[in-house]
């Protein structure tokens, strides 16, 4: 996904929509009534079709000039230099942190899943080694019964013995 630009913000403002959001990895313009923000927060919402969106900018922040005073010219158009500054802030304060937090969270989930996978691999190795012992140490027979090749059984028995 590319960074948002000042022109994107101008296009949003000129389109007369209420919200500028990230939806399905693209920028979209939505009306406030199309998004349920009570499910998450003022920064995230759920569309009527159940899709999560990140709210980047509300039209009211521009209209009421609460974010950037004097951001509109005499004709009521958004000043391009101000839109570019808004885009910079949206990229650095909304988009990048949101993506970074998602990457960090998924990294933590991956680490936990990896730890769990390692625990399961060790438990499997111990059970295979136990089964080989019940087969009188005959790894070939154990491999046939377990549906594994003998080298796998050999590696699992070795792994279990190291612990």
N, C-alpha and C positions, 0 to 999 in steps of 0.2 A: 504494500500500500504506500502511496506517495504522501508526502507532507501536504497539508492543506495550504492554499495560497490566499493572498488577498482577493484575487479574482473569484475564488470559490465563495468567499464571504460576501462579496458584492453580488454575485449571482443568487446566493441564498436570500439576501436582503431584498433584492429586486423581485424575487419570486413571491414575496409576500407570505411565505410560510412561517409558522411559529417556531420551529426547531430545526437546527442544523445538527445532524447526527451521523454517527458511523453505523451503517447497517450492512451486514454481509460484506465487510471489508471495503465498502465504498462510502462516499459521502452522500447523504440523502437529505431531502427537505421534507418535513412532515408537519402536519397540524398537531397542536397540543392534544386534541381529542383522539388522535390516533395512537397515543402512547400512554400507558399506565405507569406513572412514575412512583406510585405508592408501593409498588412491588420491590423497588430497590432504594433509590434516593433521587435527589435532584440531578445527579450525574448519569444515572442509568434508568432505563425503563424497558417495558415489554410492549411490543406492538400488538395490534388486534390478532395478528396471525401467530403470536407466541414467540416472536423473534426478539432477542435482546439487542438493545441499541445503547450506544454511549452518546449522551447529549453533550454536544460541544458548545453550542451557543443558542441562546433564546433571542428571538426577535425583540422582545420587550427590553432586553438589555441595551439594544441599539436605539430603539424608539424613545425610551425614557432617558437615554444618555447617562445611565447610571455607571456604566463601565468606562466609557470614554466621553467625557463632556465635549461638546462641539465636534462630534464626529460626522455630522451631516452638513452638507453645503447649503447654500441659500435655496436650492431647488428641492431639498429634502433627500438628496442622493448621498450615499456613503462616500466619504472622501477616500480615494485609493490608498494614500499613504497611511491613513488610520486603519484601513482594512488590512493592509500588509502587516502592521504592528499587531493587530488582533490575531492574524494568522500565526504570527511568530509565538504569541502567548498561548494560543490554543494548542499549537504543536508541542511547546515545551512544558506547559502546565497540565494539559489534558491527555493528549494522544500518547506522548512518550511515557509518562508515568503509568498510564493504564496498561500499555503494552508491556512495560517493564514488570509491573506487578503480576501480570498474567504469566509472564515467562518465569518469574521467581516462584510463583505458586506451582506451576507445572513442574519446575525443577524439583521442588520439595516433594511433590507427588511421585515423581519419577524415582527420587532417592528412596522414598519409603517403599515403593513397589520393587525396586531393585533389592533392597534389604530383605523384603519378604520373599522374593524369588531366590535369593541366596539361602535363606533359611529352609525353604522348601527343597532346594537342590541338595542341601546337606542331609535333610531328613530322608530324602529319596535314597541318597548314597548309603545311609545307615541301614535302611530297610533292604536294599539290594544286597549289601554285605551280610546282613542277618540271614537273608534267604539263601545266599551262597553257602553260608555255614550250615544251614539245615540240609543243603544238598551235598554235604560231606566235603565242601570246598571245591566241588566240580563246577567251575565257572561256565563251561560249555553247556552243561545241562541247564544251569540257571538261566543262561542267555536264551536258550530255546524256549523254555517255559515262559519267560518274561517277554519274549518277542523282541529282544535286543541283540545287537551283535556282540560278540565276545569281547572286543576291544572296549566297548562302552562299559560292560560289566566290570572288566579289569580296572578301568579308570575310576569307576564308582567305588569299588572295593578299596582301591588305593586312597581315594579321597576320604572315605570313612575312617580308614586306619590312621590318617594324619591328625584327626581331631581327638 
